[in-house]
Amino acid sequence: MILKNPTLIANRAEALDTLFCVIGTGLEWKNGEIVNKTRDGYIGKTNIKIEDAINAQVGSYEKTRSCLSDASKTINTDEILGPMVKRDVEKIKKTWKNIGLLCQDTNINDFYPICEFSHLVSFPSAVKDDWLLGMRETANLVIHAKSGSPDRKNNIAIAKAALKKIDKIIKQRRLDK
């Protein structure tokens, strides 16, 4: 997720936030794991190349440039979008260079407000073990985050309830083995 969306998802904590807390991402539970509903979702191929990431980002700006040019002939799209493209390409290069550290980085300013539709709360009973552990990690990050968000207390309460449910499933699976 970080390599596919480096301008949106900066590190492991933000990837976990997107997977398990943020609603409306185009992600859904299927066969015990989270998958994309659409072809161009957050979860991508693991064999993506840096050139593909750069081309996809530049391509998104080309679409924006085309829309802006059609809307107004007075806007200099190169002046507006040029610095943004340069910034994002540099971000992609930096992300690729530091991906090992970013995959371990659990710093995040604020978690998305968790609700009953978040994947952390609404998950199938047959969730796969690795996804269950990712949810457990997310719940613990939410509980221990040093956030100033007005949603913090609610997020902590929901994360604690989710953690109890997750731990109960983990314990039961250990007993079943």
Buried (B, 14 or more C-beta within 10 A) or exposed (E): BBBBBBBEBBBBBBBBBBBBBBBEBEBEBEEBBBEBEEEEBBBBEEEEEBEBBBEBBBEEBBEBBEEBEEEEEEEEBEEEBEEEBEEBBEBBBEBBEEBEEBEEBBEBEBBBBBBEEBBBBEBEEEBEEEBBEBBBBBBBBBBEBEBEBEBBEEBBEBBBBBBEBBEEBBEEEEEEE
